């Protein structure tokens, strides 16, 4: 369900939006932009709430860095794959 609302925008902003998407797509564009911005703000809020929850002591496998850990995992997977395909 859609709800009409009154939003005040500068003339220049309306012209810029219309130049890109056209006046008949203005509502759709503004809806999508608002949804993206709400998602971004929710993500920021979640990140702030989670700040400090990651403890290095809980993840010793990452002591050498995430890239090193991922390389190790890939190497292990490659060895497993080679064993399976060698049969």
N, C-alpha and C positions, 0 to 999 in steps of 0.2 A: 504494500500500500504506500502510496506517495502522499506527501503533505506539502502544500504550498506554504512558502514562508517569504517574508520580506527581508531582503538582504541589500544593504547599501554598498555599492562599489563605485570607485572613481570612474569618471567617463573614460579616462585613458586605459584603465584596466579592462573595461568592457570592450573598448575598441581593439585592444591587443588580443583578447580572447577571441573575439569575432573574426579578426584577421586570420587567426590560425585554424579555428574549428568551425567558424560560421555561426551566425546568430541562432540558427535552428538547433545547434548542438550545445549551446551555452549551458543549459541545465545539466546535461549529461556530463560535460567536462567538469563543471564545478562540483558535482556529486563525486566523481572519481577523484578529483584533487582533494576534496575533504576526507574521503575514505582513506586515501594514502597517508594524509597528514595525521589522521587519528591513529592509524596503525603505527606510524613512526613515533608518535607521542606515547602510545601504550608500551612500545618496545623500550623507549627511554625510561619510562617509569619502572618497568620490570627490571631493567639493568641496574637502576639505582637501588631498587629493593634488594637485589641479589648481591650488591657490592659487598665484598668481604666474605662471602660464603665459600669461595674456593680457597682451600688450604693446600699449600704445597706438600705438607706432610701426608695428606690423603691421596696424593698422586705421585708416588716416587718414580713411576715409569716415565714421567715427563721431566725428570731432573736434568737430563742432557738437552732438553728442548723438544718441542713437539715435532719438528721436522725429523730429528733423529729417531724418535719413537715411531713415526709413520714409516720411515725407511725400513726400520727393523720389522714392522708388521708386514710390509710388502715383501720383504725378503723371505719371511717365514711362509707367507702364502705361496710364493713362487716355488719354494722347496716342496711344500705339500702338493702343489699342482704337478710338479715334475714326478713325484712319487706315484701319483694316481695315473698319470698318462704313460708312465714307464711300464705299467702292468700289462 
